């Protein structure tokens, strides 16, 4: 977890839990089982995360018009924000299958997603409305129901506070490693002396990644008390500075879903945290830290990736233009392949900036690669090529850009492009 436990993520001030994950918070259990969505009997393909009792739940989803059936059904189940409004409400469990996205499947797909919730609800012992669902895998394939019939009861029987790691593995597709994180924060200075609050989570995402709320799915849990509508505010803020700042290949998935559950178990008699209070700010910081850590793990594990790449842009005219500039660099195949080839070719970065749509004067631009100045005032700066090659051995490559046009700034996380990216995606349905 060296990429996670870095100075950037730790700036939020919470303490990491070693080997922590989605069940680190009190009152949550999870399991990962092989239900039969995948042919390999040794591969986990169904995850269940369940709260001890119904609790606050909020979610954000893909904005892709081809959004999948489970996205549509989960929105139905978290409809307290009104039709077309923010997704929040009360839920008990989330069930996720890998191997089939149940996307572009029409009304039969929506009916299958509802059956997925109903079968899981029977196994958990709650209402269908209290189950949210997610799927990941190949688009355009109808979800088989048979694996759920046996898989849901098996997952519930296996669910435990120790089951988070298996759940994180069960949602993987082209991911090479599970992605988990958990942090704690003290209640001593926020009106809850002696109480320790926890936020944990898991995520999957390796390719088809540029969330707009990758194939990205994440589940976050906390034992802090917070109302569903306020929980949605926490999640939206965290997602905008984490998952929405990741790009592997500039493709937004049909199935992107991020859920957060809050059960208040750490302080059962406490009033819900309210916006504007120190307690709410502490919770926000903890959720931010978990989401940033998971987002960086997603970029690190991009399909075929060998490097995590952090693109930092400052000096933009406004926030939107900072984002345009950073994304143009992060999504550039020429920049990404140069990094894979250990080539400090700053001209490719400049070219991406120039077509980004951000407004600036080239005479004001500065670029650093891995801390080395390579461009000042829009002109080349000599650097030691041998030193550059040495710095390319680091697991994280930093590209720092100053547009000299204002005070706005942002950070985007991406990865390099290797030969394996083409091989993985060329063979995806094989």
Helices and strands as residue ranges (DSSP letters): H 7-10, E 15-16, E 28-33, E 46-61, H 69-77, E 87-100, H 106-124, G 128-130, E 131-138, H 146-158, H 164-170, E 179-186, E 196-204, E 217-222, H 228-240, G 243-245, E 257-262, G 265-267, H 278-300, E 308-316, H 319-331, H 333-340, H 346-354, G 362-364, E 366-369, E 372-376, E 379-380, H 385-391, E 396-402, E 408-415, H 419-426
